[in-house]
Amino acid sequence: MELVNKNSILKEIPLFADLSRQEQNLIKQKSAFLEFKKGQVIYEENSPANAFFCVILGRVVVFTRDKQGNETIVEYLHRGKYFGIISLLTGESHSVTARALNDCLLLVISKENFDIILKRIPRLAIDLSRTLSRRLKNKGLHQKTIFESTVISVFSSYSQAGKSIYSLNLSLSLYKETHKSTIILDICPADSQHSLFNKLGFNGEYSIFNLSDNSAHFSGASEFVLKSKFGLDLVCLCYKPEDETSVRKLVEIITHLVNDYHYIVLDLPSLMERNVFNMLNQSDLIHILTSPEPVDLKRTCNLIERLKRRFKFEKAKISILINEYKSADLTSQEQLAILNHPIFATLPKIEFGAADRIVLDEPDCEYAKVIRRIARQIGECLVGLALGVGFAYGLCHIGVLKVIEEEKIPIDVISGSSIGALIACLWAIGKNSQEILEITREFKEPKYMWSLMDWTFPLLGFFKGKKLHTFFKKHLGSKTFHDVKLPLKIIAADVKHKQPKIMDKGLLSDAIMASCSMPGVFAPFIAQEGMLMDGGVINPLPTEALFKMGARKIIAVNVTPSREDILRERQKLKKDIIEEKTKKKSIFSLKRYLQSKLKTNILSIIFSSIEVMQSEMIKKEAQLADIVLHPGLRGIHWLELHRAEDFAKRGEEETRKNLDKIRQIINE
């Protein structure tokens, strides 16, 4: 297995990403890469702690064994997940066995070096202690079955923000998408009604646990845990606002629940009081809902500042969701300016009379799709699609999208470079594969391609790019990244700083133009960020952008010919030339044949040179992908935009050939 660059790895792993360069250098010096073959045991249950492990490539399964040797799988660990820390921090033996699910590359830090790192980087110890609290279980209850629990609080600074509907659907979606145990805690003041009981289909009387009752006792198999037919469990809790002991009781309940539930969702009352804030503080994640109206945005901004200032809440812990049940005239940029905090997601308006369990009863509506994507992000099972560069070769992407649509393969985030950026963008704004194919019919003959070329004095490029930019505006209009239906990242290259520029704000047509400005062919695109050019120069297969977005299952489509592809094509061409010469015995027919096959011009030379460079970069970028689709390109040329259907067919064939592998990755 080819080793990857340790510098880039440390920047990608969330645990190390925010460390200073000096601190990352220490990690680099004290760590090593180790390879484990499929089926190889990394460490055994009850063995002493020996190292910190982090998955770089491949997957690891952790499990326990009973006295009869039967295995119970606790978790599958993917890239960026670290393990072995409980034993290192507590001094106890390993509570699980870890085994390579397939060929793996792990970042490993020995116990001795791990201790040195924690002493030199104290804040890393704080981060790890939070993870420790999510993974430690009460061993007095029963055998460990949960690797890590996550507590999510849902809150709003005012009532009627859609908080409970969001809590319910997020919880339902977490269970449905991750297949992991989920429970929702409906917490209300003592004189309020619990709404989630009826919304989950329960009838009749139910028990309410009083957090203010010192004599009340909550156990793991409590009568207060209600099990719904939808796989989601519910506990109804009440408290007296003036009673501060209720928070301690809530902590006790959560301590029991983390032994049996991967996700614990707290639906908190919309009250600006100390008890509620203390309950919020028990969470790993806080989701705050607000409307897009200025008064509500300002109120939410004040709430966030209060949480950070008085209660020391971390900014990264708080996610803001804009619920569009109220309409407003503010743009996304104006909303951001008022909030002074990133917007995590926007919840589309729910139609009057819509079902309460939207993700189950109306799964194809936009609200359900957004909730599903949020749940998959929390559950670290986001599926990303990376569309690579290749000019006309990139039309293969259309066939890939066709299969994804027909087979209902879930795609949560998408990225693209150059032609891949254009097709990713069209798909992200809601155009299906057939509609994208219709756009390509504008190039029904080879000569139509040249209608997009506006020659200029070759100071920065042979073409100005204005006609191409106009073409993009024609099909994208004034749409911005705020208008896409799923998260989109467009990759360009920053000429001045010689680094990738990941674009996710502003006009889509501008981002696409920047990503398609092939060096030497088109003049660089001038934007506020500086001088930008083709994203394929730096990220021809943009998998890294997806990983940074949280995708842990990545499908990549590489339409750039490899060295092997080029060699095979040359051998085929050589064979065809010999056959043609033998067949016709005519120097003139041979000359015409060569001219038709070897379309050599300045564009071909530039494109071929870039292809050679890109093929090497693609090998490294492909390491982040779980599967790389590489359609056959024999017999078609990178300039033949008029053969869109042929290209799309190649993409469709390659995707269908790998459909079982794709499904296995998605469902793993």
C-alpha positions in Angstrom: 0.0 0.0 0.0 1.5 3.3 -1.1 2.1 5.6 1.9 0.4 9.0 1.9 1.9 12.3 2.9 1.9 12.7 6.7 1.7 16.5 6.6 -1.6 16.5 4.6 -3.0 13.7 6.8 -2.5 15.7 10.0 -4.3 18.6 8.4 -7.3 16.4 7.4 -7.9 14.5 10.7 -10.2 16.6 12.9 -8.4 15.8 16.1 -5.1 17.4 14.7 -6.5 19.8 12.1 -6.6 22.9 14.5 -3.1 22.3 16.0 -0.3 24.8 15.2 2.4 23.9 12.7 4.8 23.3 15.6 2.3 21.0 17.4 1.6 19.1 14.2 5.4 18.7 13.7 5.5 17.1 17.1 2.7 14.6 16.2 4.6 13.9 12.9 7.8 13.1 14.8 6.2 10.9 17.4 3.9 8.9 15.1 4.4 6.3 12.4 2.3 4.7 9.6 1.7 0.9 10.0 0.0 -1.4 7.5 -2.5 -4.1 8.6 -3.7 -6.7 6.2 -7.4 -7.7 5.9 -8.3 -9.8 8.9 -5.2 -8.9 10.9 -5.9 -8.2 14.6 -4.7 -4.8 15.8 -5.2 -5.5 19.4 -7.2 -8.0 21.5 -9.8 -7.5 24.1 -8.3 -7.5 27.7 -4.8 -6.8 26.3 -2.8 -3.9 27.9 -2.8 -0.5 26.2 0.1 -0.1 23.8 -0.7 2.7 21.4 -3.1 5.3 20.0 -4.5 4.3 16.5 -6.1 6.4 13.8 -7.5 5.0 10.5 -6.0 6.6 7.5 -7.0 4.2 4.7 -9.3 1.2 4.9 -11.8 0.2 7.7 -11.5 -1.3 11.1 -14.1 -3.3 13.0 -14.2 -3.3 16.8 -16.1 -6.1 18.6 -16.4 -8.0 21.9 -16.5 -11.8 22.5 -18.7 -13.6 25.0 -17.5 -16.7 27.0 -18.5 -18.9 24.0 -16.4 -16.9 21.6 -19.3 -15.3 19.8 -18.6 -11.9 18.4 -20.7 -8.8 18.9 -19.8 -6.0 16.6 -19.6 -2.7 18.4 -18.6 -0.3 15.5 -17.0 0.0 12.1 -14.3 2.7 12.0 -13.4 4.6 8.9 -10.9 7.2 7.9 -10.2 9.8 10.6 -11.6 7.7 13.5 -9.2 7.0 16.3 -9.3 4.3 18.9 -7.4 2.8 21.8 -7.6 6.0 23.8 -9.7 4.8 26.7 -7.1 2.3 27.7 -4.3 4.9 27.2 -6.1 7.5 29.3 -7.5 5.2 32.0 -4.7 2.6 32.2 -7.2 -0.2 31.8 -7.0 -3.1 29.4 -8.7 -2.8 26.0 -12.5 -3.4 26.3 -12.8 -4.5 22.7 -10.9 -6.3 19.9 -9.9 -4.3 16.9 -9.4 -6.0 13.5 -8.6 -4.8 10.0 -11.8 -5.1 7.9 -9.8 -4.7 4.8 -6.2 -3.7 4.0 -5.6 -0.7 6.3 -3.1 2.0 6.9 -3.1 3.4 10.4 -1.4 6.3 12.1 0.1 4.9 15.3 1.5 6.7 18.3 3.1 4.5 21.0 2.0 4.9 24.6 5.4 6.5 25.6 5.1 9.1 22.8 1.4 9.6 23.4 2.2 10.7 27.0 4.9 13.1 25.7 2.4 14.6 23.3 -0.2 15.2 25.9 2.3 16.9 28.2 3.4 19.2 25.4 -0.1 19.9 24.0 -2.5 20.1 27.0 -5.4 21.2 24.9 -5.2 18.0 23.0 -5.8 16.2 26.3 -8.9 18.3 26.8 -10.3 17.3 23.4 -9.5 13.6 24.1 -11.2 13.8 27.5 -14.5 14.9 25.7 -14.2 11.8 23.5 -13.5 9.7 26.6 -16.7 10.9 28.2 -18.7 9.8 25.1 -17.0 6.4 25.0 -16.8 5.4 28.7 -19.6 3.2 29.8 -20.9 2.1 33.2 -19.5 -1.4 33.3 -21.7 -2.2 36.3 -24.7 -2.3 34.0 -23.8 -4.8 31.3 -21.3 -5.7 28.6 -20.3 -2.8 26.4 -22.3 -2.6 23.1 -21.9 1.0 22.2 -18.5 2.4 21.0 -19.4 6.0 21.2 -22.5 8.0 22.2 -23.5 11.5 21.0 -25.8 13.8 22.9 -27.6 16.4 20.8 -29.6 19.2 22.2 -32.2 21.0 20.1 -33.2 24.5 21.2 -34.6 27.9 20.2 -34.7 31.2 21.9 -38.4 31.5 21.2 -41.4 29.2 20.8 -43.0 28.3 17.5 -39.6 27.8 15.8 -40.4 24.3 14.6 -38.1 22.9 17.3 -40.0 19.7 18.3 -40.8 18.7 14.7 -37.1 19.1 13.9 -36.1 17.1 17.0 -38.6 14.3 16.1 -37.5 14.0 12.5 -33.8 14.3 13.2 -34.1 11.4 15.7 -36.2 9.3 13.3 -33.7 9.9 10.6 -30.7 9.1 12.8 -32.2 5.7 13.5 -33.2 5.1 9.9 -29.9 6.3 8.2 -27.4 4.9 10.7 -29.3 1.8 11.9 -28.1 2.7 15.4 -30.0 3.0 18.6 -31.6 6.4 19.2 -33.7 7.9 22.0 -35.3 11.3 22.3 -35.9 13.1 25.6 -38.9 15.3 25.6 -38.1 17.8 28.4 -40.8 20.3 29.6 -41.5 22.4 32.6 -43.9 20.6 35.1 -47.0 22.5 33.9 -46.4 21.9 30.2 -47.7 19.2 27.8 -45.4 16.7 26.1 -46.1 16.7 22.4 -43.9 13.9 21.1 -45.9 11.1 22.7 -48.8 11.5 20.3 -46.5 12.3 17.3 -44.8 9.0 17.7 -48.1 7.1 17.5 -48.5 6.3 21.2 -52.0 6.3 22.8 -53.3 6.3 26.3 -51.5 7.2 29.6 -47.7 7.4 29.9 -45.2 7.9 32.7 -43.4 11.1 33.1 -40.1 11.2 35.0 -39.9 14.2 37.4 -36.3 15.5 37.4 -37.2 17.6 40.5 -38.2 14.5 42.6 -35.1 13.5 44.6 -36.6 10.1 45.5 -37.2 9.2 41.8 -34.8 6.6 40.4 -34.0 5.9 36.7 -32.5 2.6 35.5 -31.5 1.4 32.1 -34.6 -0.8 31.8 -36.8 1.9 33.2 -40.6 1.9 32.8 -40.1 5.5 31.6 -38.5 4.3 28.3 -41.2 4.1 25.7 -40.4 2.0 22.6 -42.2 3.2 19.4 -43.0 1.1 16.3 -40.6 3.3 14.3 -37.5 2.1 16.1 -37.1 5.4 18.1 -37.4 5.3 21.9 -38.9 8.2 24.0 -38.6 9.4 27.5 -40.8 12.2 28.8 -39.2 14.4 31.5 -40.5 17.3 33.5 -38.8 19.7 36.0 -39.5 22.7 38.1 -37.7 25.8 36.7 -36.5 26.9 40.1 -35.1 23.5 41.1 -31.4 23.4 40.2 -31.1 19.7 41.2 -33.0 18.7 38.0 -29.8 19.1 36.0 -28.0 16.6 38.2 -30.9 14.1 37.7 -30.7 14.7 33.9 -26.9 13.9 34.0 -27.7 10.6 35.9 -30.3 9.7 33.2 -27.8 10.4 30.4 -25.2 8.3 32.2 -27.5 5.3 32.1 -28.6 5.9 28.5 -25.1 6.2 26.9 -24.6 2.6 27.7 -27.4 1.6 25.3 -27.9 4.4 22.8 -25.7 5.8 20.1 -27.7 9.0 19.8 -29.5 10.8 22.6 -31.5 13.8 21.4 -32.7 16.4 24.0 -35.8 18.4 22.9 -35.4 21.3 25.3 -38.0 24.0 26.2 -37.6 27.4 24.5 -36.9 29.2 27.8 -34.0 31.5 28.4 -33.3 30.3 31.9 -30.2 28.9 33.7 -31.5 25.4 34.1 -32.0 25.1 30.4 -28.6 26.4 29.7 -27.1 23.9 32.1 -29.0 21.1 30.3 -27.6 22.4 27.0 -24.1 22.1 28.5 -24.5 18.3 28.8 -24.5 18.0 25.0 -21.8 17.2 22.5 -23.8 19.2 19.8 -26.3 22.0 20.1 -28.7 22.7 17.2 -30.4 26.1 17.5 -33.4 26.9 15.3 -34.4 30.3 14.1 -36.5 31.9 11.4 -34.9 34.1 8.6 -36.6 37.3 10.0 -34.2 40.0 11.3 -35.7 40.1 14.8 -35.3 36.3 15.2 -31.8 36.3 13.8 -30.7 39.0 16.2 -32.3 37.2 19.1 -30.4 34.1 18.1 -27.2 36.0 17.7 -27.6 37.4 21.3 -28.2 33.8 22.5 -25.0 32.5 21.0 -23.0 35.3 22.5 -24.5 34.6 25.9 -23.7 30.9 25.6 -20.1 31.6 24.6 -19.5 34.4 27.1 -21.3 33.2 30.3 -21.2 29.5 29.8 -18.0 29.1 27.9 -19.7 27.1 25.0 -17.4 26.5 22.1 -18.4 28.0 18.8 -17.8 24.7 17.0 -20.4 23.0 19.3 -23.2 25.2 18.1 -25.0 24.8 14.8 -27.6 27.3 13.5 -30.5 26.1 11.4 -32.7 28.6 9.5 -36.3 27.3 9.4 -38.1 28.9 6.4 -41.6 28.5 7.9 -41.5 32.3 7.9 -40.6 34.2 4.7 -38.0 37.0 4.7 -36.4 39.2 2.1 -32.9 38.9 3.4 -30.2 37.2 1.3 -28.1 34.5 2.8 -25.2 36.9 3.2 -27.4 39.4 5.1 -28.6 36.6 7.4 -24.9 35.7 8.1 -24.1 39.3 8.8 -26.8 39.5 11.5 -26.0 36.1 13.0 -22.2 36.5 13.1 -22.2 32.7 13.0 -22.1 30.1 10.2 -25.4 28.7 9.0 -25.3 24.9 9.4 -28.4 24.2 7.3 -31.6 25.7 5.9 -34.9 23.9 6.6 -37.4 24.3 3.7 -40.9 25.4 4.5 -43.3 22.6 5.4 -46.7 22.7 3.8 -49.7 23.3 6.0 -51.2 19.9 7.1 -47.9 18.0 6.5 -47.3 14.8 8.5 -45.5 15.1 11.8 -43.1 12.2 10.9 -42.0 13.8 7.6 -38.9 11.8 7.0 -41.0 8.6 7.1 -44.3 9.7 5.5 -43.0 12.2 3.0 -39.4 11.1 2.3 -39.1 12.9 -1.1 -40.0 16.4 0.1 -37.2 18.9 0.4 -37.5 19.2 4.2 -37.0 15.4 4.6 -34.0 15.4 2.3 -32.3 18.1 4.4 -33.0 16.3 7.6 -31.7 13.1 6.1 -28.5 14.8 5.1 -28.0 16.3 8.6 -28.6 12.9 10.2 -26.1 11.3 7.9 -23.5 13.9 8.6 -23.9 13.4 12.4 -23.8 9.7 11.8 -20.6 10.0 9.8 -22.2 8.1 6.9 -22.4 10.9 4.3 -21.9 9.7 0.8 -19.9 12.0 -1.5 -19.5 12.0 -5.3 -16.4 13.5 -6.8 -16.5 14.3 -10.6 -13.1 14.7 -12.2 -11.6 16.7 -15.1 -11.4 15.7 -18.7 -13.2 18.2 -21.1 -15.4 16.0 -23.4 -14.3 12.9 -21.4 -16.2 14.5 -18.6 -19.5 13.9 -20.4 -19.2 10.3 -19.0 -20.3 11.8 -15.7 -23.8 12.2 -17.2 -24.1 8.4 -17.5 -22.9 7.9 -14.0 -25.6 10.3 -12.7 -28.2 8.4 -14.7 -27.5 5.2 -12.9 -27.4 6.9 -9.5 -30.8 8.4 -10.2 -32.4 5.2 -11.4 -30.9 3.0 -8.7 -31.6 5.6 -6.0 -28.0 5.7 -4.8 -28.0 8.3 -1.9 -25.6 11.2 -2.6 -25.3 13.8 0.2 -22.5 16.0 -1.1 -20.8 16.6 -4.4 -17.6 18.2 -5.7 -16.2 18.8 -9.2 -13.2 20.2 -11.1 -13.4 21.7 -14.6 -16.0 19.8 -16.6 -16.8 17.8 -13.5 -17.6 21.1 -11.7 -20.1 22.1 -14.5 -22.0 18.8 -14.4 -21.9 18.6 -10.6 -23.3 22.1 -10.5 -26.1 21.4 -12.9 -27.1 18.3 -11.0 -26.9 20.2 -7.6 -29.4 22.8 -8.7 -31.9 20.1 -9.6 -31.4 19.2 -13.2 -31.5 15.4 -13.8 -29.1 13.5 -16.1 -31.4 13.7 -19.1 -31.8 17.4 -18.8 -28.0 17.8 -18.6 -27.7 15.6 -21.7 -30.2 17.9 -23.5 -27.9 20.9 -22.8 -25.0 19.1 -24.6 -27.1 18.8 -27.8 -26.1 22.4 -28.5 -22.9 20.8 -29.7 -24.5 18.5 -32.2 -21.7 19.1 -34.7 -17.9 19.5 -34.1 -17.9 23.0 -35.4 -20.3 24.2 -32.7 -17.6 23.8 -30.0 -15.7 26.6 -31.6 -18.6 29.0 -31.1 -17.5 29.2 -27.5 -14.0 30.3 -28.4 -13.1 34.0 -28.5 -9.5 34.4 -29.7 -7.3 36.9 -28.1 -3.6 37.8 -28.1 -2.1 34.9 -26.2 -0.7 36.8 -23.3 -2.5 34.8 -20.6 -4.3 32.4 -22.9 -5.5 31.8 -26.4 -9.1 32.5 -25.6 -10.7 35.3 -23.4 -13.4 32.9 -22.0 -16.2 35.5 -22.2 -18.3 33.4 -24.6 -17.8 30.3 -22.4 -18.8 32.4 -19.3 -22.0 33.6 -21.2 -22.8 29.9 -21.9 -22.6 29.1 -18.2 -24.8 32.2 -17.3 -27.4 31.0 -19.9 -27.9 27.8 -18.0 -27.2 28.9 -14.4 -28.6 32.4 -14.5 -28.1 34.3 -11.3 -28.1 31.2 -9.1 -25.7 31.1 -6.2 -24.4 28.4 -3.9 -27.3 29.2 -1.6 -29.7 27.9 -4.3 -28.2 24.4 -4.6 -30.3 21.4 -3.4 -27.3 19.5 -1.9 -23.9 20.8 -0.7 -21.6 21.6 -3.6 -17.9 22.3 -3.7 -16.2 23.7 -6.9 -12.5 23.4 -7.2 -10.3 26.1 -8.8 -6.6 26.9 -8.5 -5.3 30.1 -7.0 -2.6 31.3 -9.4 -0.8 33.6 -7.0 -0.7 31.3 -4.0 -0.3 28.1 -6.0 -3.0 26.3 -3.9 -6.5 24.9 -4.4 -9.4 27.3 -4.0 -12.5 25.5 -2.8 -15.5 27.6 -3.9 -18.8 27.4 -2.0 -20.0 31.0 -2.1 -21.2 33.5 -4.7 -22.5 33.1 -8.3 -22.3 29.5 -9.6 -21.5 30.7 -13.1 -18.4 32.5 -11.8 -17.2 29.5 -9.9 -17.6 27.2 -12.9 -15.8 29.6 -15.1 -12.9 29.7 -12.7 -12.8 25.9 -12.5 -12.9 25.5 -16.3 -10.2 28.1 -17.2 -7.6 25.6 -18.5 -4.1 27.2 -18.2 -2.7 28.2 -21.6 -6.0 27.9 -23.3 -8.3 30.3 -21.4 -7.2 33.4 -19.6 -7.4 33.0 -15.8 -10.6 34.1 -14.2 -10.4 37.3 -12.2 -12.4 37.1 -8.9 -12.4 38.8 -5.5 -10.3 35.9 -4.3 -7.7 36.7 -7.0 -6.6 35.1 -10.2 -8.1 31.6 -10.6 -7.7 28.9 -13.1 -8.7 25.3 -13.9 -9.2 23.2 -10.7 -7.8 20.2 -12.4 -4.3 21.7 -12.2 -4.3 21.0 -8.4 -7.3 18.7 -7.7 -8.2 16.8 -10.8 -10.2 14.3 -8.8 -11.6 16.4 -5.9 -12.0 13.8 -3.2 -10.3 15.8 -0.4 -13.0 18.5 -0.5 -15.6 15.9 0.1 -13.7 14.5 3.1 -13.4 17.9 4.6 -17.2 18.3 4.2 -17.7 15.2 6.3 -18.1 12.5 3.6 -16.7 9.2 4.8 -18.0 7.1 1.8 -16.7 8.5 -1.4 -17.5 7.6 -5.0 -15.0 9.1 -7.4 -15.3 9.3 -11.2 -12.0 9.5 -13.0 -12.3 10.2 -16.7 -8.6 11.1 -17.2 -6.7 8.5 -19.2 -4.0 6.8 -17.3 -0.5 6.1 -18.7 -1.7 2.5 -19.3 -4.8 3.8 -21.2 -2.6 6.0 -23.4 -0.2 3.1 -24.1 -3.1 0.8 -25.0 -4.6 3.4 -27.3 -1.2 3.9 -29.0 -0.8 0.2 -29.6 -4.3 0.0 -31.0 -3.6 3.0 -33.2 -0.4 1.4 -34.5 -2.2 -1.8 -35.3 -5.0 0.1 -37.1 -2.4 2.0 -39.2 -0.7 -1.3 -40.2 -4.0 -2.8 -41.2 -5.0 0.3 -43.1 -1.8 0.4 -45.0 -2.0 -3.3 -45.9 -5.6 -3.0 -46.9 -5.4 0.0 -49.2 -1.8 0.2 -50.2 -2.2 3.9 -50.7 0.0 6.6 -49.2 -2.8 9.2 -49.7 -5.4 7.2 -47.8 -2.9 6.5 -45.1 -2.1 10.2 -44.8 -5.8 11.0 -44.5 -6.2 8.2 -41.9 -3.4 9.5 -39.8 -4.8 13.1 -40.0 -8.1 11.8 -38.7 -6.6 9.9 -35.9 -3.8 12.1 -34.8 -5.6 15.4 -34.2 -2.5 17.2 -33.1 -2.7 20.9 -32.5 -1.6 23.3 -29.8 -4.7 22.4 -27.7 -3.9 18.8 -27.9 -0.3 19.4 -26.8 -1.5 21.5 -23.8 -4.2 19.0 -22.9 -1.9 16.0 -23.2 0.8 17.6 -21.1 -1.8 18.4 -18.4 -3.2 14.8 -18.6 0.2 13.3 -17.8 0.6 15.6 -14.8 -3.0 14.9 -13.6 -2.8 11.1 -14.0 -0.1 11.1 -11.2 -2.1 13.4 -8.9 -5.2 11.3 -9.4 -3.5 8.3 -8.0 -3.0 10.1 -4.7 -6.5 11.7 -4.6 -8.1 8.3 -5.4 -6.8 7.0 -2.1 -9.5 8.9 -0.3 -12.2 7.3 -2.4 -13.9 4.0 -1.5 -14.5 3.3 -5.2 -13.1 4.9 -8.4 -15.2 4.6 -11.5 -13.0 4.8 -14.6 -15.0 4.5 -17.9 -13.4 3.1 -21.0 -12.3 5.9 -23.3 -11.1 3.9 -26.3 -12.1 5.3 -29.7 -13.4 8.7 -28.4 -11.5 12.0 -28.3 -11.3 14.7 -25.7 -12.5 17.4 -28.1 -15.6 15.5 -29.4 -18.3 17.3 -27.4 -20.8 16.3 -30.2 -20.6 12.7 -29.0 -22.2 13.3 -25.6 -24.4 10.3 -25.8 -21.4 8.0 -26.5 -19.6 9.4 -23.5 -22.6 9.1 -21.3 -23.1 5.5 -22.3 -19.5 4.7 -21.3 -20.2 6.2 -17.9 -23.4 4.3 -17.5 -21.7 1.0 -18.4 -18.9 1.5 -15.9 -21.3 2.4 -13.1 -23.6 -0.6 -13.7 -20.6 -2.9 -13.8 -19.7 -1.7 -10.3 -23.2 -1.3 -8.9 -22.8 -4.2 -6.4 -19.6 -2.7 -5.0 -21.2 0.7 -4.7 -24.2 -0.7 -2.8 -21.9 -2.6 -0.5 -20.0 0.6 0.3 -23.2 2.5 0.9 -24.8 -0.1 3.1 -21.6 -1.0 5.0 
